[in-house]
Every structure is written in structure tokens, then in C-alpha cells.
Amino acid sequence: MSDDSNDFKAGRRTALKGMAAILATGVVPAIHAQEKLTLRYLGTAVNQDKLIAEKFEADTGIRVQYVAVTTDEITKRAVTAPSSFDLIDTEYFSLKKIVPTGNLLGIDARRIKNADKITSLFTKGEVAGKKVGDQGTAPKKVMYLPGANATTFAASPTQFMTLIPTVYNADTLGIRPDLIKRPINSWAELLNPEFKGRASILNIPSIGIMDAAMVVEAKGLHKYADKGNMTRAEIDLTIKTLIEAKKAGQFRALWKDFNESVNLMSSGEVVIQSMWSPAVTAVRSKGIDCTFQPLKEGYRAWAAGFGIPKTVSGKKLDAAYEFINWFLDGWAGAYLNRQGYYSAVLETAKAKMEPYEWAYWMEGKPAAKDIKSPHGDVLAKAGSVRDGGSYEQRMGGIACWNAVMDENEYMVRKWNEFVAA
């Protein structure tokens, strides 16, 4: 045993004797427990799950304080008030507005334990070795920075990452097969007069116009160079198509939030609409037949990730890295996969899921047992298969990604004309 450890033992004995003497006097000095570190997590309420925060605190002792705002507000705060949060959870398309400000730290991949295991969909734009559609803001276009303090994107992988992916998915149309009673396989069906007064599209301009563009292409009206970055003429054509359909009475409603889309579908007022996977799950959990329908033209994808503002340093910065590493370690990934989302590191999430769950959610196999949500609700009965099949089929079928166009202001103005028509 070294002298150092003997010194340490002797010092510890002295300290213990000293404490015993203090206790004997009955006068105990005030010993303050170290203040708990708190991470202010800016994001939308969708990803801010109470159970994730509780599990992280139980595992690490670090508290997470959720700051829930809208998608647009996240971008606004990242641009104007970067010191108001310690961790940001934002969509990849917002990076074109945030990165040029210099407010985002390049995340050092050497400090991310599972950086090399992040799905190739983000790092290379590939699923199972095959390229996927990259119209719009595909993550691979905005994934890397040339340096820690860069304000432009790197064209190929570097040590510094803009965001570490949290959740992503591929969206399509939701349908009520019990009310439609025939196969649906194209985006064009959204504007089929057969569904007059029973169709709906989402009223979030930057996403709704992408769904509309999928319909326009499927109908053979126009082929876009990039649905995620239209010219003014293309915006005009897309909106004109929507206005004509609206005036003809095609839409029962334009929905703005998750619950609205669930209620329209559950009531049967709408039989076909833009829809998000968890909303389809919510309709099903009421015992109503609803399908997240794979379509031949492919899916519109979206993705979010964690970023760190440059204002964070010291212990707070270490805590932010600790949270990201913990998030990629499997528990959170499995939790998200069980809700129908996809996690960034598949390998660690798989280790935290039952084989029958993984087979259903990720491999497109029939459920060996009832499939339950993280809260214990039955989402799918034994024997059923996930809509869209396996991860490879679904994420390999991406046509375009959510984006913010160069002509965004013009597009929003035209979209508002459609809403008012």
C-alpha cells in the first residue's frame, strides 16, 4: 500500500475523530447538501415526458426542468435568448435559422459515447445501405459543423455535430378503413371527390404544404425539384390546387393540433387526412379501426435533436453531455420506440426491449403478445402487424423531409389565403 493511501486513511481517522468530538458537544454545524444541478430543457411538450425526467434524475441526480413552447418559439428563443435554456430539443429544419447566429455549440462527438452508433439515416442519409429521399431539410445536410464555433454547415461528417437526434418518424395519411372499404395507396386520394366533405389536411403551413405537394405530384400535376424549397410559381400552383379543392367542399376541417386530428377521425366525420403516427395509435386505443397508411409515393419525414447553447459551461455543460449520453443509452430509446417513434441508437434501445416488442415495432413481424404503451395501455392485439411494416420499409420509404423554404414568408402568406378561402 502506498504512502498516499496511508496518509488518506490517517486524515480520514482524524476527520472522523473531530466529527465525533463535535457531536459530543451537541452543537452540529449547518452542513448544506450540494444544490442539485438543474437543466433547463427547451422544447415542445410532445417530447417532454415526465417519466423520462424522473428516470434521468433517479439515475444521475440531475434535475430536468421542462420549458414547453411551440416549435416557432423554440427557434425564436434559440436566436434571441440563448442564455434562457441549457439544452434545446428542436427540429432539424430550424437549424438553417439557428446555426448562422453562432448561438449553438458544436457538440463534440468524442464526448458522446454512442456517437458512432447513431443511425446511418442521419449520418449518411441511408437505411440498410440504400439512399433515402432527401428533398427538404434532410438531417445529413445540417448534421455537421466545420468546427465547434462554426456558423455554417459542413458538407461531410466532422467531429462537431449540430444536434444529437432524439426522435424521428415518417408521416403519411391516416384513414378509416372500416368507412372507406377499399384499398388506399396514393397521396392523390386526399383530394379524391369521393371523400368530399370527409377529408382534412393539417393547418401548419410548412408541413401542410409538403403534404399538398405530395398530392400534387401524385395527381401528375407537377414534378417539384425540391418539395421542401419551392419556387414562387410552385407555391402558387400548390395553393391554387388546395383552394379549388376547398371551394368544392373537399375538406371537413383543417386541423392544427394532435387532439383535433384524433377527434375528427374518432367521430368518423373525417375518413382520410394528414396524420401523425401517435394520433393513429390514440384513435386505435379507443377501439376504433384506423390505419397509418403506407402510400406508393413514400413518406414525409421529420426529425428532432438535442443541441447545446454556447452560453452553457462548466458543470452545466458536463450535465448537458451527461443527459445526451444517458438518452442514447437505451432506456429512453426503448420508451420512445414503444410509442411508435424511432430512437437514434437502435442497438441500445433493442437491449432494453422485450424480443416480441422489438419484432413488432422494428421488424414488422406479427405481435407474439399484446403490444402495450409505456403506460400499460394495449396498442395492438397479439397477431397484428405494425402499419408500414419494418423500420427499413418505413424509413427506407422517405420521399421528403420537413423544411423551411427560402420563400417561407411568401408561402405562409399564400397558405393563409387558402385558409381564408
C-alpha positions in Angstrom: 0.0 0.0 0.0 1.4 3.4 -0.9 2.2 6.3 1.5 -0.5 8.3 -0.2 -3.2 5.8 0.9 -1.8 5.7 4.4 -1.9 9.5 4.6 -5.5 9.4 3.3 -6.5 6.8 6.0 -4.9 8.8 8.7 -6.5 12.0 7.5 -9.9 10.3 7.4 -9.4 9.0 11.0 -8.6 12.5 12.2 -11.6 13.9 10.5 -13.9 11.2 12.0 -12.5 11.9 15.5 -13.0 15.6 15.0 -16.7 15.0 13.9 -17.2 12.7 17.0 -15.9 15.5 19.3 -18.3 18.0 17.7 -21.3 15.6 18.0 -20.4 15.0 21.7 -20.8 18.7 22.4 -24.3 18.6 20.9 -23.5 21.6 18.6 -23.9 20.5 15.0 -22.7 22.9 12.3 -25.1 23.6 9.4 -23.9 21.3 6.6 -25.6 22.2 3.3 -26.2 19.4 0.8 -24.8 20.4 -2.5 -27.5 22.2 -4.6 -29.0 19.8 -7.2 -28.0 20.7 -10.7 -31.0 21.6 -12.9 -31.0 21.5 -16.7 -33.5 23.9 -18.3 -34.8 21.8 -21.3 -36.4 23.9 -24.0 -38.7 22.0 -26.4 -42.2 21.2 -27.4 -44.5 19.4 -24.9 -44.6 16.4 -27.3 -41.1 15.2 -26.3 -41.1 16.5 -22.7 -42.1 13.4 -20.9 -42.4 13.4 -17.1 -41.2 9.7 -16.8 -38.1 10.5 -18.8 -37.2 13.4 -16.5 -37.9 11.2 -13.4 -35.8 8.3 -14.6 -32.9 10.6 -15.6 -32.9 12.2 -12.1 -33.1 8.8 -10.4 -30.1 7.6 -12.4 -27.9 10.7 -12.2 -29.2 13.0 -9.5 -29.6 15.8 -12.1 -32.9 17.5 -12.3 -34.6 18.4 -15.6 -36.8 21.5 -15.8 -39.1 21.4 -18.8 -39.7 24.7 -20.7 -42.5 23.8 -23.1 -43.2 26.2 -26.0 -44.3 26.0 -29.7 -41.9 24.9 -32.5 -41.7 28.5 -33.7 -41.0 29.8 -30.2 -38.1 27.4 -29.8 -36.4 28.8 -32.9 -37.1 32.4 -31.7 -35.5 31.8 -28.3 -32.5 30.0 -29.8 -31.9 33.1 -32.0 -32.7 35.8 -29.5 -32.3 34.4 -25.9 -29.7 31.5 -25.9 -29.0 32.0 -22.2 -32.6 31.2 -21.3 -32.0 27.4 -21.6 -29.3 24.8 -21.1 -30.5 22.2 -23.6 -32.6 22.6 -26.7 -34.8 19.9 -28.4 -35.6 21.2 -31.8 -36.4 20.0 -35.4 -33.5 19.8 -37.9 -35.2 22.2 -40.3 -34.9 25.0 -37.7 -31.1 24.8 -37.9 -30.9 26.9 -41.0 -32.2 29.8 -38.9 -30.3 29.0 -35.6 -26.7 28.0 -36.7 -25.9 31.3 -38.6 -26.4 33.2 -35.3 -23.5 31.4 -33.7 -25.6 30.6 -30.6 -25.3 26.8 -30.9 -22.2 24.9 -29.7 -20.8 22.3 -32.0 -21.3 19.1 -30.0 -18.0 17.3 -29.6 -18.7 13.7 -30.9 -15.7 12.5 -28.8 -17.8 13.2 -25.7 -20.8 11.2 -27.0 -20.3 7.6 -26.0 -22.6 6.2 -28.8 -21.9 8.8 -31.5 -20.6 6.1 -33.9 -23.8 4.0 -33.4 -26.3 6.8 -34.4 -28.4 5.5 -37.2 -27.0 6.0 -40.8 -30.3 7.7 -41.7 -28.8 10.8 -40.0 -25.1 10.5 -40.7 -25.3 9.2 -44.3 -28.9 9.6 -45.4 -29.1 5.8 -45.8 -31.2 2.9 -44.4 -29.8 -0.6 -44.8 -27.2 0.7 -47.2 -29.8 2.4 -49.5 -30.1 6.2 -50.0 -33.5 7.7 -49.0 -35.2 10.8 -50.4 -33.5 14.0 -49.2 -35.8 16.8 -50.5 -36.4 19.4 -47.8 -34.1 19.6 -44.8 -32.7 16.0 -44.6 -30.7 15.8 -41.4 -27.5 14.8 -43.2 -27.4 18.2 -44.9 -27.3 20.0 -41.5 -25.8 17.4 -39.2 -22.2 18.6 -39.0 -20.2 21.8 -38.4 -16.6 22.5 -39.6 -15.6 23.5 -36.0 -17.0 24.0 -32.5 -17.9 27.6 -33.1 -18.9 27.4 -36.8 -21.9 29.3 -38.2 -22.1 27.3 -41.5 -22.7 23.6 -42.1 -20.0 21.0 -43.1 -20.7 19.1 -46.3 -19.3 15.8 -44.9 -19.0 14.3 -41.4 -16.7 16.0 -38.9 -16.1 15.8 -35.1 -18.7 18.5 -34.4 -22.4 17.8 -34.6 -25.3 20.4 -34.6 -27.8 18.2 -32.8 -27.8 14.6 -31.5 -31.1 13.0 -32.8 -33.8 12.3 -30.2 -37.0 11.3 -32.1 -37.9 11.0 -35.7 -40.6 9.4 -37.8 -42.1 9.2 -41.3 -45.6 10.7 -41.7 -48.4 9.7 -44.1 -52.2 9.8 -44.4 -54.4 8.3 -41.7 -57.5 6.5 -42.9 -60.7 4.8 -41.5 -60.6 1.5 -43.5 -64.0 0.5 -41.9 -65.6 3.5 -43.5 -63.7 3.7 -46.8 -64.0 -0.1 -47.5 -61.4 -0.2 -50.3 -57.6 -0.1 -50.6 -55.9 3.4 -50.5 -52.3 3.5 -51.9 -51.7 7.1 -53.1 -51.5 10.6 -51.7 -53.8 11.6 -54.6 -56.7 10.1 -52.7 -56.7 13.1 -50.2 -58.3 15.2 -53.0 -60.5 12.4 -54.5 -64.0 13.9 -54.8 -65.3 10.5 -53.4 -64.2 11.8 -50.0 -65.8 15.3 -50.4 -66.5 16.8 -47.0 -64.8 13.9 -45.2 -61.1 14.8 -45.8 -58.8 17.0 -43.8 -55.3 18.5 -44.1 -53.1 19.9 -41.3 -53.0 23.6 -40.9 -49.3 24.1 -40.1 -48.1 25.9 -43.2 -44.6 24.5 -43.6 -45.8 20.9 -43.1 -49.3 21.2 -44.7 -47.7 22.5 -48.0 -45.4 19.4 -48.1 -48.4 17.1 -47.8 -50.2 19.1 -50.5 -47.1 18.8 -52.7 -47.1 15.0 -52.3 -50.8 15.2 -53.5 -50.0 17.5 -56.5 -47.2 15.1 -57.6 -49.3 12.0 -57.1 -52.0 13.6 -59.3 -49.4 14.2 -62.0 -50.0 18.0 -62.0 -46.3 18.9 -61.4 -42.9 17.5 -60.6 -41.0 19.5 -58.0 -37.2 19.9 -58.0 -37.4 20.1 -54.2 -40.8 20.0 -52.4 -39.0 21.5 -49.3 -37.8 24.5 -51.2 -40.4 25.6 -53.8 -40.2 28.5 -56.2 -43.0 31.1 -56.0 -44.6 29.6 -59.1 -44.7 26.2 -57.4 -46.1 27.7 -54.3 -48.8 29.4 -56.4 -49.7 26.1 -58.2 -49.8 24.1 -54.9 -52.1 26.7 -53.1 -54.3 27.1 -56.2 -54.9 23.3 -56.2 -55.8 23.4 -52.4 -58.1 26.4 -52.8 -60.0 24.7 -55.7 -60.5 21.6 -53.6 -61.6 23.7 -50.6 -64.1 25.6 -52.6 -65.5 22.3 -54.0 -66.2 21.3 -50.4 -63.4 18.6 -50.1 -62.3 19.5 -46.6 -64.4 18.9 -43.5 -61.8 20.8 -41.4 -58.2 22.0 -41.3 -56.7 20.7 -38.1 -54.0 22.4 -36.0 -53.2 20.1 -33.1 -52.9 16.4 -32.2 -56.2 16.1 -30.3 -58.2 17.8 -33.1 -56.9 15.2 -35.6 -57.8 12.4 -33.2 -61.3 13.7 -32.6 -62.0 14.2 -36.3 -61.0 10.6 -37.0 -62.6 9.0 -34.0 -66.0 10.6 -34.7 -65.9 9.4 -38.3 -66.5 13.0 -39.6 -63.2 12.5 -41.5 -62.2 9.3 -43.2 -58.9 10.4 -44.7 -56.4 13.1 -43.5 -52.8 14.2 -42.8 -52.0 12.3 -39.6 -49.2 11.6 -37.2 -48.4 8.0 -36.1 -49.2 8.5 -32.3 -52.5 10.1 -33.3 -53.5 7.0 -35.2 -52.4 5.0 -32.1 -54.7 7.2 -29.9 -57.7 6.5 -32.2 -57.0 2.8 -32.1 -56.7 2.8 -28.3 -60.4 3.8 -28.3 -61.2 0.5 -30.1 -61.7 2.3 -33.5 -60.3 1.0 -36.7 -57.7 3.5 -38.0 -54.7 2.9 -40.3 -51.4 4.9 -40.7 -51.5 4.2 -44.5 -48.3 3.4 -46.4 -48.5 5.1 -49.9 -46.6 4.3 -53.1 -45.1 7.8 -53.4 -43.5 7.5 -49.9 -43.5 9.3 -46.6 -42.8 12.9 -45.4 -40.2 12.6 -42.6 -39.4 14.7 -39.6 -36.6 14.6 -37.0 -35.7 16.4 -33.8 -32.4 16.5 -31.8 -30.7 17.9 -28.8 -28.5 20.9 -29.0 -26.4 22.9 -26.5 -26.2 26.7 -26.5 -22.8 28.3 -26.3 -23.8 30.1 -23.1 -23.5 26.8 -21.2 -20.2 26.0 -19.5 -18.6 24.2 -16.6 -20.8 21.7 -14.6 -23.9 22.7 -16.6 -22.1 21.8 -19.8 -21.0 18.4 -18.3 -24.6 17.8 -17.2 -25.9 18.5 -20.7 -23.5 16.0 -22.1 -24.5 13.5 -19.4 -28.2 13.9 -20.3 -27.5 13.3 -24.0 -25.3 10.3 -23.3 -28.0 8.9 -20.9 -30.7 9.5 -23.6 -28.8 7.4 -26.1 -28.1 4.6 -23.6 -31.2 2.6 -24.3 -33.9 3.3 -21.7 -35.3 6.4 -23.3 -34.9 4.9 -26.8 -37.0 1.9 -25.8 -39.5 4.2 -24.2 -39.9 6.2 -27.4 -40.0 3.1 -29.7 -42.9 1.8 -27.6 -44.9 4.9 -28.6 -44.3 4.4 -32.3 -41.4 6.9 -32.7 -37.9 5.8 -33.6 -34.8 6.2 -31.5 -31.3 7.5 -32.6 -29.3 4.5 -31.5 -31.2 1.3 -32.3 -28.8 -1.1 -30.7 -29.0 0.2 -27.1 -32.8 0.6 -27.4 -33.2 -3.0 -28.5 -31.3 -4.2 -25.4 -34.0 -2.6 -23.2 -37.0 -4.0 -25.1 -38.5 -7.5 -25.0 -37.8 -9.5 -28.1 -41.5 -9.6 -29.1 -41.8 -5.8 -28.7 -38.7 -5.3 -31.0 -40.1 -7.8 -33.5 -43.4 -5.9 -33.7 -42.2 -2.2 -33.6 -39.0 -2.6 -35.6 -39.1 -5.7 -37.7 -42.7 -5.6 -38.9 -43.5 -9.0 -37.5 -46.9 -10.1 -36.1 -47.1 -9.4 -32.4 -46.5 -12.5 -30.4 -48.3 -11.0 -27.4 -50.5 -7.9 -26.9 -48.4 -4.7 -27.5 -48.6 -2.2 -24.7 -47.7 1.5 -24.4 -45.2 2.6 -21.8 -48.2 3.4 -19.6 -49.7 -0.1 -20.0 -52.5 0.6 -22.5 -53.0 -2.1 -25.1 -52.0 -0.5 -28.5 -52.1 -3.7 -30.7 -53.6 -7.1 -30.1 -51.5 -10.3 -30.5 -51.2 -11.3 -34.1 -51.5 -7.7 -35.5 -48.7 -6.1 -37.7 -47.5 -2.5 -37.5 -48.7 -0.2 -40.3 -46.0 0.3 -42.8 -44.1 -2.7 -41.7 -40.5 -2.7 -40.6 -38.1 0.2 -39.8 -36.3 -0.5 -43.1 -39.6 -0.4 -45.1 -40.8 2.7 -43.4 -37.7 4.9 -43.0 -36.4 3.5 -46.3 -39.6 4.9 -48.0 -38.9 8.6 -47.2 -39.7 11.0 -50.1 -39.0 14.3 -48.4 -38.3 16.0 -45.1 -39.9 18.8 -43.2 -38.3 22.1 -44.1 -38.3 25.9 -44.0 -38.3 27.3 -47.6 -36.2 30.2 -48.8 -39.6 31.7 -49.9 -41.1 30.9 -46.4 -42.8 34.3 -45.9 -44.4 34.2 -49.3 -45.5 30.6 -48.7 -47.2 31.5 -45.4 -49.0 34.4 -47.0 -50.3 32.2 -49.7 -51.2 29.5 -47.2 -53.3 32.0 -45.2 -55.2 32.8 -48.5 -56.1 29.1 -48.7 -57.2 29.0 -45.0 -59.4 32.1 -45.6 -60.8 30.9 -49.0 
